[in-house]
Amino acid sequence: MEHEIQTQAEWLLDAIAAATQDRRFLRDDPQSDAVVCEAIIANARKAMGNLLNARAEAAEAEVERLRAHHEQLLADNAANAHPIRAIFRLDSGFASRENIAWLIEMGYDIYTKARTTQMPSLREVAARPECDWQRVGGNAHLTAWANTTVDGHFIYPVDVALARYTTGDTVRHAFLLHYGDDDVMQDLDGWFHTYNGRQTIEAGIKEGKNVFQMHHFKVRTSQALRLQEHCATFAANFVRFAALWLAEQQDASAPLATSSVKHMVQVCAHTSAWNQLMGDVWLLTFAEQDSKLGGHCVSALAPFNCRYRSFATYSFVTFEPFRALIAQKLR
């Protein structure tokens, strides 16, 4: 350390001489001012010593933090006799270096996309003619590397794939990342489509905002918020099950397209209808004034004797999430 401090101090003196073009700061020069030069070097040595000591103390503190963190992870593993397996498919916005490391330490499987395409060492390899590209989509190809930190870019080794998308004369690239038990290197096509399957989740989130908008009802308690989420989930599933069931019950084609949940909800929610029980058959008749469903009838056998009831008492039960599956509290 002493040698490094002395070297840096002398470098500072030489830099001052070059910047000022003053021969008094030139070492071993006849016009050099030895007293001034020694003062500059002494001050520089003191400053460099303080800086290096601060860095050493910070490094020791970080090592101690990592040691405590490692001991905590060992204790968590010892206390968790039956750990769950959870697969996280993350948008690149959540794929920071720290987030990926934390998910790996928690024992989760990860499918995500890197925040950056600036990994020169891999891009250089991919640019070589002998690089093996595999088609995984209409305009997408993958090439991959197993178990790498990419020159220390990632804290833990991960599987990395470079995706190349070609649209006309435009070529775009993205890095896919994986950590887990699946042998994605032997199935690049499966890797690509498994990650992009998260688009189904995104579609569900969008549907929850635009179709089943439960949060228009303002509530304040956590129990009520959870109840709204359960109601929205039930509504989304019920509409899909009901559309399939009704299509199987009807001899003629359905009066409206059942492929779009949003379309079905928009049309049916804005259409008046009569719901009648005729013997063992439920009959749903839409108002004739409706331009799309007017006059159409939907019938189904009643699976049970359904009667309207009034409840004298009711109560709300708190819904408790499975906390082992929650990485962070939702806001």
C-alpha positions as CSV (number, residue, x, y, z in Angstrom):
1,M,0.0,0.0,0.0
2,E,2.8,2.4,0.8
3,H,4.3,1.9,-2.7
4,E,0.9,2.6,-4.3
5,I,0.4,5.8,-2.1
6,Q,3.9,7.1,-3.1
7,T,3.3,6.3,-6.8
8,Q,0.0,8.2,-6.8
9,A,1.5,11.2,-5.0
10,E,4.3,11.5,-7.5
11,W,1.9,11.2,-10.3
12,L,-0.1,14.1,-8.9
13,L,3.0,16.2,-8.7
14,D,3.9,15.4,-12.4
15,A,0.3,16.2,-13.4
16,I,0.5,19.6,-11.7
17,A,3.8,20.4,-13.5
18,A,2.3,19.4,-16.8
19,A,-0.9,21.5,-16.2
20,T,0.9,24.6,-15.0
21,Q,4.0,24.4,-17.2
22,D,5.9,25.5,-14.1
23,R,9.4,24.1,-13.8
24,R,9.3,24.5,-10.0
25,F,7.2,21.3,-9.8
26,L,9.5,19.2,-12.1
27,R,11.3,16.6,-10.0
28,D,15.1,16.4,-10.5
29,D,15.1,19.7,-12.4
30,P,17.6,22.5,-11.5
31,Q,14.8,25.0,-11.1
32,S,12.7,22.6,-9.0
33,D,11.5,23.9,-5.6
34,A,12.2,20.9,-3.4
35,V,10.2,22.4,-0.4
36,V,7.1,22.9,-2.5
37,C,7.4,19.5,-4.2
38,E,7.8,17.7,-0.8
39,A,4.8,19.6,0.5
40,I,2.6,18.5,-2.4
41,I,3.8,14.9,-2.2
42,A,3.2,14.9,1.6
43,N,-0.4,16.2,1.2
44,A,-1.1,13.8,-1.6
45,R,0.2,10.9,0.5
46,K,-2.1,11.9,3.3
47,A,-5.1,12.2,1.0
48,M,-4.4,8.9,-0.7
49,G,-3.8,7.2,2.6
50,N,-7.2,8.4,3.9
51,L,-8.9,7.3,0.7
52,L,-7.4,3.8,0.7
53,N,-8.2,3.4,4.4
54,A,-11.8,4.4,3.7
55,R,-12.0,1.9,0.9
56,A,-10.5,-0.9,3.1
57,E,-13.0,-0.2,5.8
58,A,-15.9,-0.2,3.3
59,A,-14.6,-3.5,1.9
60,E,-14.4,-5.0,5.4
61,A,-17.9,-3.9,6.2
62,E,-19.2,-5.4,2.9
63,V,-17.4,-8.7,3.6
64,E,-19.0,-8.7,7.1
65,R,-22.4,-8.0,5.6
66,L,-22.1,-10.8,3.1
67,R,-20.9,-13.2,5.8
68,A,-24.0,-12.4,7.9
69,H,-26.2,-12.7,4.9
70,H,-24.7,-16.1,4.1
71,E,-25.3,-17.3,7.6
72,Q,-28.9,-16.1,7.4
73,L,-29.4,-18.0,4.2
74,L,-28.0,-21.2,5.8
75,A,-30.3,-20.7,8.7
76,D,-33.3,-20.2,6.4
77,N,-32.5,-23.4,4.5
78,A,-32.1,-25.4,7.7
79,A,-35.5,-24.1,8.9
80,N,-37.3,-24.8,5.5
81,A,-37.6,-28.5,5.3
82,H,-40.0,-28.4,2.2
83,P,-39.1,-25.4,0.0
84,I,-41.5,-24.6,-2.8
85,R,-40.4,-24.3,-6.4
86,A,-41.4,-21.0,-8.0
87,I,-40.7,-19.9,-11.5
88,F,-40.5,-16.1,-12.1
89,R,-40.9,-14.8,-15.6
90,L,-39.8,-11.2,-15.3
91,D,-40.0,-8.1,-17.5
92,S,-36.5,-6.6,-18.2
93,G,-37.5,-3.7,-16.0
94,F,-37.2,-5.9,-13.0
95,A,-34.1,-7.8,-14.1
96,S,-31.5,-5.7,-12.3
97,R,-28.2,-7.4,-11.3
98,E,-29.3,-7.2,-7.6
99,N,-32.8,-8.5,-8.2
100,I,-31.5,-11.5,-10.1
101,A,-29.0,-12.3,-7.4
102,W,-31.7,-12.1,-4.7
103,L,-34.1,-14.4,-6.6
104,I,-31.3,-16.9,-7.0
105,E,-30.4,-16.8,-3.3
106,M,-34.1,-17.4,-2.5
107,G,-33.9,-20.6,-4.6
108,Y,-36.3,-19.5,-7.4
109,D,-36.2,-20.3,-11.1
110,I,-35.8,-17.3,-13.3
111,Y,-36.8,-16.5,-16.9
112,T,-36.2,-12.9,-17.9
113,K,-34.7,-10.5,-20.4
114,A,-31.5,-8.5,-19.6
115,R,-31.8,-4.8,-19.2
116,T,-29.0,-4.1,-21.6
117,T,-27.7,-5.5,-24.9
118,Q,-24.2,-4.2,-24.2
119,M,-22.3,-7.4,-23.5
120,P,-19.4,-7.0,-25.9
121,S,-17.7,-10.4,-25.3
122,L,-20.9,-12.3,-26.2
123,R,-21.8,-10.0,-29.1
124,E,-18.3,-10.6,-30.5
125,V,-18.7,-14.3,-30.4
126,A,-22.2,-14.1,-31.9
127,A,-20.8,-12.1,-34.8
128,R,-18.5,-14.9,-35.9
129,P,-19.6,-16.9,-39.0
130,E,-19.3,-20.2,-37.2
131,C,-21.8,-19.1,-34.5
132,D,-24.7,-21.5,-34.3
133,W,-28.1,-19.8,-34.6
134,Q,-31.3,-21.7,-34.1
135,R,-34.7,-20.6,-35.4
136,V,-37.2,-20.3,-32.6
137,G,-39.9,-18.2,-34.3
138,G,-41.0,-16.6,-37.5
139,N,-38.4,-13.9,-37.4
140,A,-36.4,-14.9,-34.3
141,H,-33.2,-16.9,-33.8
142,L,-31.3,-17.8,-30.7
143,T,-27.7,-18.6,-29.8
144,A,-26.8,-19.4,-26.2
145,W,-24.1,-19.8,-23.5
146,A,-24.5,-22.0,-20.4
147,N,-23.5,-21.2,-16.8
148,T,-21.7,-17.8,-17.3
149,T,-21.3,-14.6,-15.4
150,V,-20.4,-12.7,-18.6
151,D,-17.1,-11.4,-17.3
152,G,-18.5,-10.6,-13.9
153,H,-21.6,-8.8,-15.2
154,F,-23.8,-11.1,-13.1
155,I,-23.1,-12.1,-9.5
156,Y,-24.0,-15.8,-10.0
157,P,-23.6,-17.9,-13.2
158,V,-26.7,-17.9,-15.4
159,D,-27.7,-19.2,-18.8
160,V,-27.6,-16.5,-21.4
161,A,-29.1,-16.4,-24.9
162,L,-28.8,-13.8,-27.6
163,A,-32.0,-13.3,-29.5
164,R,-31.9,-11.9,-33.0
165,Y,-35.1,-10.5,-34.5
166,T,-35.3,-9.7,-38.2
167,T,-38.0,-7.4,-39.6
168,G,-37.2,-6.5,-43.2
169,D,-33.9,-4.8,-43.2
170,T,-34.1,-4.1,-39.5
171,V,-32.2,-6.4,-37.0
172,R,-32.8,-6.1,-33.3
173,H,-31.1,-8.0,-30.4
174,A,-32.0,-8.9,-26.9
175,F,-30.4,-11.1,-24.2
176,L,-32.6,-13.7,-22.5
177,L,-31.5,-15.0,-19.0
178,H,-32.3,-18.2,-17.2
179,Y,-31.5,-19.8,-13.9
180,G,-33.0,-23.0,-12.6
181,D,-33.3,-26.8,-13.1
182,D,-34.7,-26.8,-16.6
183,D,-32.0,-27.7,-19.2
184,V,-32.8,-24.8,-21.5
185,M,-29.6,-25.3,-23.5
186,Q,-31.0,-28.4,-25.0
187,D,-34.3,-26.8,-25.9
188,L,-33.8,-23.2,-27.1
189,D,-37.2,-23.1,-28.7
190,G,-38.8,-24.1,-25.4
191,W,-36.8,-21.5,-23.6
192,F,-37.9,-18.8,-26.0
193,H,-41.6,-19.6,-25.8
194,T,-41.6,-20.2,-22.1
195,Y,-40.3,-16.7,-21.5
196,N,-42.7,-15.2,-24.0
197,G,-45.6,-17.0,-22.3
198,R,-45.5,-14.2,-19.8
199,Q,-47.5,-12.2,-22.5
200,T,-50.5,-14.2,-21.4
201,I,-50.0,-12.9,-17.9
202,E,-49.6,-9.4,-19.2
203,A,-52.9,-9.8,-21.1
204,G,-54.6,-10.9,-17.9
205,I,-53.3,-7.8,-16.1
206,K,-54.5,-5.6,-18.9
207,E,-57.9,-7.4,-18.8
208,G,-58.1,-6.7,-15.1
209,K,-57.6,-3.0,-15.7
210,N,-59.9,-2.6,-18.7
211,V,-62.6,-5.3,-18.5
212,F,-63.1,-6.4,-14.8
213,Q,-62.4,-3.0,-13.2
214,M,-63.1,-3.9,-9.6
215,H,-61.2,-0.9,-8.2
216,H,-63.8,1.5,-9.3
217,F,-65.4,0.7,-5.9
218,K,-63.2,2.6,-3.5
219,V,-62.4,0.7,-0.3
220,R,-59.8,1.2,2.4
221,T,-59.3,-2.0,4.3
222,S,-57.0,-4.8,3.2
223,Q,-59.8,-7.3,3.6
224,A,-62.0,-5.4,1.1
225,L,-59.1,-5.1,-1.3
226,R,-58.5,-8.8,-1.2
227,L,-62.2,-9.5,-1.7
228,Q,-62.2,-7.3,-4.8
229,E,-59.3,-9.3,-6.2
230,H,-61.1,-12.5,-5.6
231,C,-64.2,-11.2,-7.2
232,A,-62.3,-10.1,-10.3
233,T,-60.6,-13.5,-10.6
234,F,-63.9,-15.2,-10.3
235,A,-65.5,-13.0,-12.9
236,A,-62.7,-13.6,-15.4
237,N,-62.9,-17.4,-14.9
238,F,-66.7,-17.5,-14.9
239,V,-67.0,-15.6,-18.2
240,R,-64.6,-18.1,-19.9
241,F,-66.2,-21.2,-18.4
242,A,-69.7,-19.9,-19.2
243,A,-68.8,-19.1,-22.8
244,L,-67.5,-22.6,-23.4
245,W,-70.4,-24.2,-21.6
246,L,-73.0,-22.2,-23.5
247,A,-71.4,-22.9,-26.8
248,E,-71.7,-26.7,-26.0
249,Q,-75.3,-26.3,-25.0
250,Q,-76.5,-24.5,-28.1
251,D,-77.4,-26.2,-31.4
252,A,-77.0,-23.0,-33.4
253,S,-74.0,-20.8,-33.5
254,A,-73.6,-18.4,-30.6
255,P,-75.2,-14.9,-31.2
256,L,-71.9,-13.2,-30.6
257,A,-68.2,-14.1,-30.9
258,T,-67.0,-15.9,-27.7
259,S,-63.3,-15.6,-28.6
260,S,-63.0,-12.2,-27.0
261,V,-63.8,-11.9,-23.3
262,K,-63.8,-8.1,-23.6
263,H,-66.3,-8.2,-26.4
264,M,-68.6,-10.6,-24.6
265,V,-68.6,-8.5,-21.4
266,Q,-69.1,-5.2,-23.3
267,V,-72.1,-6.5,-25.3
268,C,-73.8,-8.5,-22.6
269,A,-73.3,-6.0,-19.8
270,H,-75.0,-3.3,-21.9
271,T,-77.9,-5.5,-23.0
272,S,-81.2,-5.9,-21.1
273,A,-82.4,-9.5,-20.7
274,W,-85.0,-11.6,-19.0
275,N,-83.9,-14.5,-16.9
276,Q,-86.8,-17.0,-16.4
277,L,-87.1,-20.5,-14.9
278,M,-89.5,-22.6,-16.9
279,G,-89.8,-26.0,-15.3
280,D,-86.3,-27.4,-15.2
281,V,-85.0,-25.0,-17.8
282,W,-83.4,-21.6,-17.4
283,L,-84.3,-19.3,-20.3
284,L,-82.3,-16.1,-20.9
285,T,-84.0,-13.8,-23.4
286,F,-82.2,-10.6,-24.6
287,A,-84.2,-7.5,-25.3
288,E,-85.4,-7.2,-28.9
289,Q,-84.2,-3.6,-29.2
290,D,-80.5,-4.7,-29.0
291,S,-78.8,-4.6,-32.3
292,K,-76.5,-7.6,-31.7
293,L,-78.4,-9.9,-29.4
294,G,-82.0,-8.8,-29.8
295,G,-84.5,-11.6,-29.5
296,H,-81.8,-14.4,-29.0
297,C,-82.6,-17.0,-26.4
298,V,-80.1,-19.0,-24.4
299,S,-81.4,-22.0,-22.5
300,A,-79.8,-24.6,-20.2
301,L,-81.1,-27.3,-17.9
302,A,-81.0,-26.3,-14.3
303,P,-78.5,-28.6,-12.5
304,F,-80.1,-27.8,-9.1
305,N,-83.1,-26.1,-7.7
306,C,-82.1,-22.5,-7.5
307,R,-84.1,-20.2,-5.3
308,Y,-83.5,-16.7,-4.2
309,R,-82.7,-16.5,-0.5
310,S,-82.3,-13.6,1.9
311,F,-79.5,-13.9,4.5
312,A,-80.1,-12.7,8.0
313,T,-76.5,-12.6,8.9
314,Y,-73.2,-12.4,6.9
315,S,-69.6,-11.9,7.7
316,F,-66.3,-11.2,5.9
317,V,-63.4,-13.6,6.3
318,T,-59.9,-12.2,5.9
319,F,-58.1,-13.8,2.9
320,E,-54.5,-14.7,3.9
321,P,-52.0,-15.0,1.0
322,F,-49.4,-17.8,0.8
323,R,-46.6,-15.7,2.1
324,A,-43.9,-18.1,1.0
325,L,-44.8,-17.2,-2.6
326,I,-44.5,-13.4,-2.1
327,A,-41.2,-11.8,-3.0
328,Q,-42.2,-8.3,-1.9
329,K,-45.3,-6.6,-0.6
330,L,-47.6,-5.1,-3.2
331,R,-48.4,-1.4,-3.0
